[in-house]
Every structure is written in C-alpha cells, then in structure tokens.
Amino acid sequence: MPRSVVRLPSEVRSPFDVYVNGVRQNPGDDYQVRDGALVFQRAMKKDRISGWRWFLGAWGVGTYRQNDSVDVRYERPDGTPAVAEGLAIEEG
C-alpha cells in the first residue's frame, strides 16, 4: 500500500489542522501522527519543474503533473496563529 510521510516542523504542537491541496484532513481518517510526522495512506507527490518544462510553460505549452501541497495550521507558544506551508513529502 502506498504511503506518504510529512515531517512536522519542531514548533508544531497539538492541536493543529492539516490541509492537502487546500482541503482540511481528518486525523484518523486521512492521516495519522507518528514520531513527529504525518503519515498518509496514499501516494502524494511534490512536482519539481525542470528548466525544460519551465521553458515550455513560458511559451504557453502546459505540462501538468501531480503536485500535492501539505500545509499545517497551528498556534505558536505565545498564542499567535501560524501556518507551515508546502511541507516536504517523502515516500513512506
């Protein structure tokens, strides 16, 4: 079964909200927290745009691939809200 792992930044403490591509995820149903990381039971990918693909895009030629974005909304210890955006996705 494909899995994806997203390491949480050290300042993130519970409670927090997780979003994948802007859609809120539910703990237990969509992901689990293990050893300071989010574990998803699905394959997610972060697209890297090569120079060649950038060049094609500049000329209006679209190349589309899977490009997932994982964001975490949390509160800092002083109570101010914060968002960790575009966290790295690893195969798990």
C-alpha positions in Angstrom: 0.0 0.0 0.0 1.5 3.4 -0.9 2.2 5.8 1.9 3.5 9.3 2.2 5.2 10.9 5.2 5.4 14.6 6.0 7.7 15.6 8.8 6.2 18.3 11.1 8.3 21.3 11.9 9.6 21.2 15.5 7.5 24.2 16.7 4.2 22.5 15.7 2.3 21.2 18.7 -1.2 19.7 19.1 -3.8 20.8 18.3 -3.2 21.7 14.7 -5.1 21.4 11.4 -3.8 19.7 8.3 -4.7 20.6 4.7 -3.8 18.8 1.5 -4.3 20.9 -1.6 -6.4 23.3 0.5 -8.8 20.6 1.8 -8.9 20.0 5.5 -7.9 16.5 6.5 -9.3 14.5 9.4 -7.0 12.8 11.9 -7.5 9.0 11.9 -9.4 9.0 8.6 -7.0 10.8 6.3 -3.7 10.7 8.3 -2.0 9.6 11.5 0.6 11.3 13.6 3.6 9.1 14.3 7.0 10.2 15.7 6.6 13.9 14.8 5.3 13.1 11.3 2.1 12.9 9.4 1.5 9.5 7.8 -0.9 9.4 4.9 -2.1 6.0 3.4 -1.9 7.3 -0.1 0.8 8.3 -2.6 1.4 12.1 -2.8 4.0 13.8 -4.8 5.6 17.3 -5.0 6.3 18.2 -8.6 9.7 19.7 -9.4 9.7 21.9 -12.5 12.8 21.4 -14.7 14.3 24.1 -16.8 12.9 22.5 -19.9 9.3 22.4 -18.5 9.6 26.0 -17.4 10.8 27.0 -20.9 7.8 25.2 -22.5 5.4 26.9 -20.0 6.9 30.3 -20.9 5.8 29.6 -24.5 2.3 28.5 -23.4 2.8 24.8 -23.6 1.3 23.2 -20.5 2.7 20.2 -18.8 0.7 19.0 -15.8 1.7 16.5 -13.2 0.7 15.7 -9.7 1.7 18.4 -7.3 0.4 18.0 -3.8 0.8 20.6 -1.2 0.6 19.9 2.6 0.0 22.8 5.0 -0.3 22.7 8.8 -2.1 25.5 10.7 -1.1 25.7 14.4 -0.6 28.2 17.3 2.8 29.3 18.5 3.5 29.1 22.2 2.7 32.8 22.5 -0.8 32.1 21.1 -0.3 33.7 17.6 -1.5 31.6 14.7 0.9 30.3 12.2 1.0 28.2 9.0 3.7 25.8 7.9 3.2 25.8 4.1 4.3 23.4 1.3 5.9 20.8 3.7 8.2 18.2 2.1 6.6 14.9 1.1 8.5 11.7 1.5 7.7 8.2 0.4 6.9 6.1 3.3 
